[in-house]
Amino acid sequence: MTEISKLSLVLSLILVVIVSSFTTMSALESSQKGAYVDNIRFIQYLDGNTALRDIKAGNLDMYYFRIPLETVASISNDTNVKIYEKNAGSLAFLLNPATSKNPNILNPFQFKEIRFAVNYLINREFIVDEILNGYGSAQIDPFGISSPEYEALIPILESYNFKYNPNLAKDIIEKTLISNGATKLDGKWTYKGTPISIKIMIRSDDQPRKSLGETLANQLQNIGFTVQKDYGDLNKANLVVYGTDPQELNWQVYTEAFGGTSEFVRYNPGTTAQMYAPYFSSMPGWTNPAFWNYQNSSLDSITQRIAFSNFTSEEERNELLRQAVTIGIQESVRIFVTQNIDPYVASSSIKGLINDFGAGISTSKSLINARSTKNTSTINVGVKEIYQGAWNSVGGCKDIYCTNILSLVSDPATSRNPYNGEVIPLRNEWTNITTMGPEKRLAVDSDALTWNPSNQRWDEVGKNTSKSKVTLHIVYSNWQNGQPMNKADLIYPLYFLYEWASKNNSTDLTFDPEYAAQAQVLLKYLRGTKFLNDSNVISFVDYWHFDKKEIADFASVWPTSPWEINAAIERLVKNGIFAYTRSEASVKNIEWLSLIIPSHAQAIRQELEKMKTERFVPAPLKGIVTVDEAIKRYDASIKWITEHNHAIIGNGPYEIKNYNPAGRVISLTAFRDSSYPFAKGYWSIYETAKLAKFEKVQYPKIVTRGLPVAISGNITIGGNHDSNATLTYFIFDKNNHVITQGEGKWINDKGNFMIAINGSSTKAMSIGPNEFKLFVKSNYALRPDIYSGIFISVSNPIVKKLT
């Protein structure tokens, strides 16, 4: 299970980033490329108070975690620090729905009704106000109120009207337990004479989550359950929650947190899959065949349609979102509690930080663009944890502590606008996007290639069709070991996807169930790849989207590490030395591969030396890479690992210079190579978001049912009167059902608007108060400003008394 919603679908879990978009980048002429600052040090600070103190003292430049919420008010006017609010993270409970292996033990959460009832045991408003000190909002869906997806979900979300109601929860739970053979003795629930126990794994390394878990524990105790509280950090959660069979009931509730996406995404394709769908390996069982696994074919089907654009319009996509979220809430295996507003702090001496709507200032763009007015050579970044979980690009790097660092070490194929989520080009440039729409198809070039795992060769696809094809230009550079990137680096990850998603027989060594669960789904949408030459590729995909740039994003191909590193790792995994995924490591009782651990890096180095001695060329690269070329690559990576004591070799603006486990410090140094394509300041245009804000809203307080009414007002964008925005409205009756919704009209280009509500809509209002909500988003930045008001609906016009 990941502690971050980092969604680039399946290929972010392998060695390729299939992302998207862009504008052509020519070779840049600059004495220095990449980042402004030469060195970055990531330093562990478990205590946010200590981090804040060191920022004030000038010993630390920023902290990549929320500071203690009770300290925010005291520094709001401190000119030595600057607060950056991140509106993307969330808190949630993960419930274990497995039945016990012991027939005499009852797990209450095996019943959907009891899981759903937990929603009424959660006082979300109290959690926001008291535990989060107001830094958040109630949340019951995977997206939250600041997401561009939220407005499409409003009709179903408002209808649930989850309010703290322990009596209702108690009634539902008691009815379900009694009907399934449980009894209550002296205020305690029992089953076959045994107390019904609930084990809660509580993250004690994060105070809000600690309080969250203890609050729910108290509620469950009040219901009559015997509650066992188990405290720990992510390392313990990896063992207890993610590393054991759910049927063993080593845990039944886990306090989760999600840190947002690694970058803001407009149409987030994988969030519903990650949060609800079993196939995505993020639900109890984690698709490990040795474990009991939560199953829900409806969620798998719907979320795959969203993830792989199996729809014909934006409205159909939105309806699929509503279906997925509805089932997810009804199932309540993962229950969302709050969307967080996390205050991150940086020294006021640090300029150029970019507050991405998904990642906050921890986006890679921030540190690439950051400058210090005090220390021009080094930036010190505090992090909550320096290392938790394994660092590998197939089944590791699932926490923000890893992604925050590795996103600086390797570039993605494409990136996204940090404020509106649109795909922008980086290392893939599309020169042509051809699509016949969501239903028509085009012919795939017969000489496009796919890997044949059975025959261990590249085959021409022959006669086939696809929805789209994208012609890509690849923007290469040197790897950080000095070797030029080339076509072989692109080919190896493509091979890996086909090879490791298939299981040819029961003894197939190139199969990982956790990885394959997602990769097999993705393969259905890939129709072949055709290399025009080393730097230009045609990608055929059975994928359509109403935004063409999303098609290019999906079709992109890009490696994040050299082919020889990937090949050496693959040999080690095939030989049973390491496992790519946590679940396989657990089942086989071997180590979870992590390229930054010195002993793992040395094993990779030794494997490279064997490959050199064998004059080894991997099967997918035969005829593409010569023995001499392979040996040159082996030598370069052997030298790198010997000098750096880790095996992380990227193509991005920073390289990992040193990992000091004892000191809990990871040091990065700028990769100053003339081949790197981007100059300093490349991301500087994104330093400020142009947000829309309501300046004035006017409306009548009293509304007569059946008569039209209007709402008017004006907005600003980035402080200026502007109408380059989208305005939507929703009106609710007393039961929180949507009466009407629509878009407002701009009267001029100065931000003045009018919303006309007809008589049939006002006739549907409840007598008395009816809430309305207005959402405005600039086209430059999609974070909404939200205005709420109340119409008092009456049956007859109110006649004013003359005085």
C-alpha positions, 0 to 999 in steps of 0.5 A: 500500500502506498502512502502517497497518491503518486499516479502515473499508472502502471508504468511508474511501477516499472522502469518506464515512465509512460507520461506525456506532452510538450513543446519541442526542446532544442539543445540549450546553450548554457554554461550550466544546466539544470538546477541553480543550487549545487548541493542538496542535503536531505536530513531526517527531523522526526520532530517538527518543532526541532525542524522549525527551530532550526529553520528560524536559526538558519541551520535548515532551509525548509521542512518537507512535512507539516510543522506542528499545527499548534505552532502555525499561529506563532510564526504567521508574522515571522519575517524569517520564515514563509508558510506554504500550504499544501492542500492535497494530503488526506487522512483515512482508515483502512479496514481489514475485510477478511474472515479469520482463518479461525472459525471461532474468531469473528472479524466485525469488518468482514461485514460491509454493513459494519464497515459502512457504519464506521462512517458514523463513528467518525466525527470529521468536523471535530477532527478538522477543528481539534486534531488538525486545528482547522487545517483541513476539511471533511472528506469522504471521497478519494479526491477532496474538495480542492480537486478538479474532480470534486464538482463531478462528484458533488451530487453523490457526496452531498447525498450521504450527509455523513454526520457524527452519529454514534447511536446510528452506528451502534444500531447498525453494528448491533443488528449485524452482529446479532444476526451473525451469531454474536452476543453481548455480555456485560457490555462486551461483544463476544462470538462463540464465547470469545471476546470480539477483538479489534486490533488497530495499527496506529501510526505513532510517528505522526501526531494527527494519525496517532490522535485519529487512531486513538479517537476511533479506538475509543468509539469502538470500545464504547460500542463494546469491542475489545480494542488492542492498540498497536503503535508504530511507524511505516517500517512496522506497517510494512511488516504488520499491515502490508506484509501479512495475510489479512486473514491472520488478523494481525491488524483490522484497522490502520491509520493511513495518510496520503501525501498527494500526487507527485505532481498535480494531475487534471484528469487523475486516471488512477486515483479511484483504482489506487484507493478502491480497486483490488487489481491495483495492489493497494487493497488488503491482500495486495494481490499476493496469491499467498494471501487472502485478497479482497475482491470486487470485480465491479470496482476493478472494471469501472476503475480500469475504464477510468484509468485507460480512458474506456469512455466516449466523452467527459460526461461518461468519464464523470459518470464512471467516477461517480459509480466508482466512488459510490461503490467505494463508499458503500464498501468502506474498506478504505474510509476517507476522513479529512483533506489536509491543509499541511503547512510546510515552512521554508526560510524566507531566504529561499526563493523560487519555490513552486507550490504544486497543487498535488505535491506542494513545495516538495515537487521536484520543480521547487528544488530545481528552481530554488535559490538561496540568498544566504548560501548559494551552494547548498540547500538543507531540506528536513524530512520526516523520514530519510528512508522507509521502504525499498527504493526500486522502480518496479515495486518499491519507492511507494512513499513520499520520502523516496519519491521526493528525492528520486524525482530529482535524480531522473526526469520523467518523459513529460511533466505537468503544469503545477496549477492546472495539471495539463501535460507539458513536454519534457523528454518526449516530444510528440510530433504527431497525434493521430486518433479516430475518436473513441470508437473508430480505429486505425491500422497499426503499422505491421512492422511495429514490435511487441515482445514475445515472452514464449519465444524470447524475441521481438515479433512484428505485430502484423495486422492489428488496429488501435485507437491512437498512434503518437509519434515521439521524439526522444530528448536524450542526454547522458546518464549520470555514469557518463554513458550516453542514453540510447535506444537500448535504454528505451527497449529494455523497459518495454521488454520488461513490461511484456516479460514480467506481466506474463507467466508461461508456466508454473516455474516461470522466474520472470513473474511477480504477482503484485507487479503483474496484477497491474501490468497485465491490465496495461498490456491490453492497451499497448498495440506495438512500438515502431522505432523510426530511428534511435530518437524517433518512435511511433507508439500505438495505443488502444487509448483515447481521451478527449484531451489529446495531450493525455493520449500523448502522455499515455503513449510516451516511452522513457527510461529512468535508469540505464538498461545494464542496471535493470538487467543486473537487477533482473538476474538477481531477482530471477536467482532469488536473491531479491524481490521487486515487491514487498509481497514477494519478499514476504512470501519468499522470505528474501530481501525487498530490493533497494538500490540505495542500500550499500549491500544491495548495490554491491550485489548489483556491482558483482552481478555486473562484473559477472555479466562482463565476464560472460560477455552477456547481452540480454535477450531483448537487446541482441542485435541492438547492442554489441558485446563491446557496447555492453561491456562499456556500459558494465564498466561505467556502472561498476565504477559508479557503484564502487565510487558511490556505494549505491546503484541509483543512476539517473538522467535528471538534474541531481545525482545522489552523492552519498547516503549516510544511514547512521547520520540519516542524511542523503546528499545530492549534487547537481549533475552539470553535464553539457548534454542535459537539455534544460537551462537554469530557471526552466521552471521559473514561470510557475513560481506564482499561481493565478488563483480566482477569488470571489470579490463580491456575491449578491443574491436575495435572502428570501426566494419565492418558490416558482419564481426566478432568482439571480446571483451576481457578483465579480471575481479576481484572478491573481488580484486582477479583474478577469473572466478567464475562469469557470464558474459553476453552481449547485443548489441543495434542498434540506436533505442535501440533494442537488436541485439544480446545477450549472455554469454561470455566465460572464457579463464581460471580461472584467470578472462580472458574472450572473447566474440565472435560476429559473422558476422550476428550480426554485419550485423544487426548493424545500420550504425554509433554508436551501444551501447553494455553493459556487465554485470558481476556478481560473483557467491558469490554476484549478484550485477553486474558491468556494462561496456558500450561501443560503436561500430561504424559500417561501411559498408566497411573496413576502409583503413588506409592511409599511411604516 
